[in-house]
């Protein structure tokens, strides 16, 4: 086996070893096993960096390594389990193992003293194993298995503090909502398998390219596949579980709800990109754009620091989904990578603040913490600047790539500018609410003096991950003049020509040409002109197309800079200088604030329509069961009992009566006979003489007459 595949196999099973070790023997290990888990994840990270370095040296996004083993065979049908390692996989391996390692390290301080300390680290290992399985699978069959394992692991971790009713409610909500998306995902897998007869990625891609499944069947199969992403990556309308999932430990939020599990849906959509036709991609693009905008607006009014970051995560996931929908697979995966750095840092930073503030999460009770927590403040600020899209921080390059792809999509498909408009508006809102969090938490004067007096900087176990992630938030997108377009070494958009793939990222980062094709155009590795184009005009048309994409990315870059600057300025004027009074804005727009505070009433609508509808159906079913089903059963029982009583009465009074009467008569006759049989000779002699006398009298009477 190739060393890369051997390393990948080791990376997959090291977290499983951590889970087994800590779950069954954690309490008997030194330090309750936490440092064993940290060491194991450190080893997995080293192996992942080795694979990453190998693909960096190759600088060939098409390079891949794959191995499969037969799991079972039934006649001609067989299922293989296998690993696929390519450029996209190598990046995701680093993202998952790095964030998991840093979360393990952070948790040694944050979770210190918890009665289920070792079990917590065991669950982290289980989750990491499941997530790595998604990354390394080479078929939708095993992708789905690990997909469900991740769901169960998240259920356990979200409800880790199960003694709290809110946590128990949150993990049930997450599990049930994800079942909706996963059901669609499962049906989509079955549709592709029924049409093509294989679960393997390459077989599915070849089947779609050959037209084995096409038309509306392909569109619906793709949309159903995407439903898995809608659930896992918290897209509208199945986004409602993610804010409640903040009931889990804060390091879990950094691992699951910022960098890994919620990114699984985006990764799946990008990995299976060739299975989506133009109509399905358009549906994906609009879903992501609407999610990015709506979630960003809800984040504006959040007062809980973790919930604000939760809605920020939903919004950023919407960016990634939009990128894939408009064909910018590389842009979406690039933003997934940079987002993992700065959002994990933001969640861990919020965890440090909550830890220092004695588990206080309301930003209205914070303020001035930059003086008490300089390391946390610096890392948090760097990540905030990155997510706001300020150059040269990591978020600028990846977000600019998405906005450029969205604008190019609109320019190449007139009437489809909405994804770009919504994501651009979300960019401005993101900068506003993220700096709002910074100003309310770290700037100004303390609003709770008692909590402020007891606040302190975290120790090295919690500070080190913040420093690493904060640094990556600055340089994770690349360093201008040295290695800005590093992501092109690992992932390029499907159909992207070699010439465009080598352009500088600042001019046209991660542009996609083929993916912007109009509905009905053919799928090909090269840009294919509409059939009405003549062969002689192909070269000028390709040149014009490249020019459009180039212009779109330049315009998007300037507009994104304007949006970020506007959002930061408004936030500074509102929450730092207080020139704009937020309370007066709320008084002027009470309806808007009410809608945002109630999260557009998604939960209320679901409770009124779905939850209460299900409860009404349950009550109706219970009534039907009690009145009809139980009535029939009970009536049958009553009839049976009545028939049994009649039968018993007939048996008792008629049959038994006749038998008993016969016995009584015979018993009476026997008693009479018994009374005659005295056993005395003189009685028998007297009876004999008496009988003779009677006979004589009878004879004489009859003779004389």
Secondary structure as the mmCIF struct_conf table of DSSP 4:
data_model
#
loop_
_struct_conf.conf_type_id
_struct_conf.id
_struct_conf.beg_label_comp_id
_struct_conf.beg_label_asym_id
_struct_conf.beg_label_seq_id
_struct_conf.end_label_comp_id
_struct_conf.end_label_asym_id
_struct_conf.end_label_seq_id
HELX_RH_AL_P HELX_RH_AL_P1 UNK A 3 UNK A 25
HELX_RH_3T_P HELX_RH_3T_P1 UNK A 26 UNK A 28
BEND BEND1 UNK A 29 UNK A 29
HELX_RH_3T_P HELX_RH_3T_P2 UNK A 30 UNK A 33
HELX_RH_AL_P HELX_RH_AL_P2 UNK A 34 UNK A 58
TURN_TY1_P TURN_TY1_P1 UNK A 61 UNK A 62
STRN STRN1 UNK A 64 UNK A 74
TURN_TY1_P TURN_TY1_P2 UNK A 75 UNK A 76
STRN STRN2 UNK A 77 UNK A 86
HELX_RH_AL_P HELX_RH_AL_P3 UNK A 87 UNK A 110
TURN_TY1_P TURN_TY1_P3 UNK A 111 UNK A 113
TURN_TY1_P TURN_TY1_P4 UNK A 115 UNK A 116
HELX_RH_AL_P HELX_RH_AL_P4 UNK A 117 UNK A 136
STRN STRN3 UNK A 137 UNK A 137
BEND BEND2 UNK A 138 UNK A 138
STRN STRN4 UNK A 139 UNK A 139
HELX_RH_AL_P HELX_RH_AL_P5 UNK A 140 UNK A 158
TURN_TY1_P TURN_TY1_P5 UNK A 159 UNK A 163
BEND BEND3 UNK A 164 UNK A 164
HELX_RH_AL_P HELX_RH_AL_P6 UNK A 165 UNK A 196
BEND BEND4 UNK A 197 UNK A 197
STRN STRN5 UNK A 200 UNK A 200
HELX_RH_AL_P HELX_RH_AL_P7 UNK A 201 UNK A 209
TURN_TY1_P TURN_TY1_P6 UNK A 210 UNK A 211
BEND BEND5 UNK A 212 UNK A 213
HELX_RH_AL_P HELX_RH_AL_P8 UNK A 215 UNK A 232
TURN_TY1_P TURN_TY1_P7 UNK A 233 UNK A 234
TURN_TY1_P TURN_TY1_P8 UNK A 236 UNK A 237
BEND BEND6 UNK A 238 UNK A 238
HELX_RH_AL_P HELX_RH_AL_P9 UNK A 240 UNK A 244
HELX_RH_3T_P HELX_RH_3T_P3 UNK A 245 UNK A 247
BEND BEND7 UNK A 248 UNK A 248
HELX_RH_AL_P HELX_RH_AL_P10 UNK A 250 UNK A 254
HELX_RH_PI_P HELX_RH_PI_P1 UNK A 255 UNK A 259
BEND BEND8 UNK A 260 UNK A 260
HELX_RH_AL_P HELX_RH_AL_P11 UNK A 261 UNK A 271
TURN_TY1_P TURN_TY1_P9 UNK A 272 UNK A 272
HELX_RH_3T_P HELX_RH_3T_P4 UNK A 273 UNK A 275
HELX_RH_AL_P HELX_RH_AL_P12 UNK A 278 UNK A 299
TURN_TY1_P TURN_TY1_P10 UNK A 300 UNK A 301
STRN STRN6 UNK A 304 UNK A 304
HELX_RH_AL_P HELX_RH_AL_P13 UNK A 305 UNK A 325
TURN_TY1_P TURN_TY1_P11 UNK A 326 UNK A 327
HELX_RH_AL_P HELX_RH_AL_P14 UNK A 329 UNK A 356
TURN_TY1_P TURN_TY1_P12 UNK A 357 UNK A 358
BEND BEND9 UNK A 359 UNK A 359
STRN STRN7 UNK A 362 UNK A 362
HELX_RH_3T_P HELX_RH_3T_P5 UNK A 363 UNK A 365
TURN_TY1_P TURN_TY1_P13 UNK A 369 UNK A 372
HELX_RH_AL_P HELX_RH_AL_P15 UNK A 374 UNK A 388
TURN_TY1_P TURN_TY1_P14 UNK A 389 UNK A 389
TURN_TY1_P TURN_TY1_P15 UNK A 391 UNK A 392
BEND BEND10 UNK A 393 UNK A 393
HELX_RH_AL_P HELX_RH_AL_P16 UNK A 394 UNK A 412
BEND BEND11 UNK A 413 UNK A 413
TURN_TY1_P TURN_TY1_P16 UNK A 414 UNK A 415
HELX_RH_AL_P HELX_RH_AL_P17 UNK A 418 UNK A 442
BEND BEND12 UNK A 443 UNK A 444
BEND BEND13 UNK A 447 UNK A 448
HELX_RH_AL_P HELX_RH_AL_P18 UNK A 449 UNK A 454
HELX_RH_AL_P HELX_RH_AL_P19 UNK A 460 UNK A 475
TURN_TY1_P TURN_TY1_P17 UNK A 476 UNK A 477
TURN_TY1_P TURN_TY1_P18 UNK A 480 UNK A 482
BEND BEND14 UNK A 483 UNK A 483
TURN_TY1_P TURN_TY1_P19 UNK A 484 UNK A 485
HELX_RH_3T_P HELX_RH_3T_P6 UNK A 486 UNK A 489
TURN_TY1_P TURN_TY1_P20 UNK A 490 UNK A 490
TURN_TY1_P TURN_TY1_P21 UNK A 494 UNK A 495
HELX_RH_AL_P HELX_RH_AL_P20 UNK A 498 UNK A 501
TURN_TY1_P TURN_TY1_P22 UNK A 502 UNK A 502
BEND BEND15 UNK A 503 UNK A 503
HELX_RH_AL_P HELX_RH_AL_P21 UNK A 505 UNK A 508
TURN_TY1_P TURN_TY1_P23 UNK A 509 UNK A 510
BEND BEND16 UNK A 513 UNK A 513
HELX_RH_3T_P HELX_RH_3T_P7 UNK A 514 UNK A 516
HELX_LH_PP_P HELX_LH_PP_P1 UNK A 517 UNK A 518
TURN_TY1_P TURN_TY1_P24 UNK A 519 UNK A 520
HELX_LH_PP_P HELX_LH_PP_P2 UNK A 521 UNK A 523
BEND BEND17 UNK A 525 UNK A 526
TURN_TY1_P TURN_TY1_P25 UNK A 531 UNK A 532
BEND BEND18 UNK A 533 UNK A 533
HELX_RH_3T_P HELX_RH_3T_P8 UNK A 535 UNK A 537
HELX_RH_AL_P HELX_RH_AL_P22 UNK A 538 UNK A 571
HELX_RH_PI_P HELX_RH_PI_P2 UNK A 572 UNK A 576
BEND BEND19 UNK A 577 UNK A 577
BEND BEND20 UNK A 580 UNK A 580
HELX_RH_AL_P HELX_RH_AL_P23 UNK A 582 UNK A 588
TURN_TY1_P TURN_TY1_P26 UNK A 589 UNK A 589
HELX_RH_AL_P HELX_RH_AL_P24 UNK A 590 UNK A 597
TURN_TY1_P TURN_TY1_P27 UNK A 598 UNK A 598
HELX_RH_3T_P HELX_RH_3T_P9 UNK A 599 UNK A 601
HELX_RH_AL_P HELX_RH_AL_P25 UNK A 602 UNK A 606
HELX_RH_PI_P HELX_RH_PI_P3 UNK A 607 UNK A 611
HELX_RH_AL_P HELX_RH_AL_P26 UNK A 612 UNK A 624
HELX_RH_PI_P HELX_RH_PI_P4 UNK A 625 UNK A 629
HELX_RH_AL_P HELX_RH_AL_P27 UNK A 630 UNK A 649
HELX_RH_PI_P HELX_RH_PI_P5 UNK A 650 UNK A 655
HELX_RH_AL_P HELX_RH_AL_P28 UNK A 656 UNK A 676
HELX_RH_AL_P HELX_RH_AL_P29 UNK A 681 UNK A 704
#
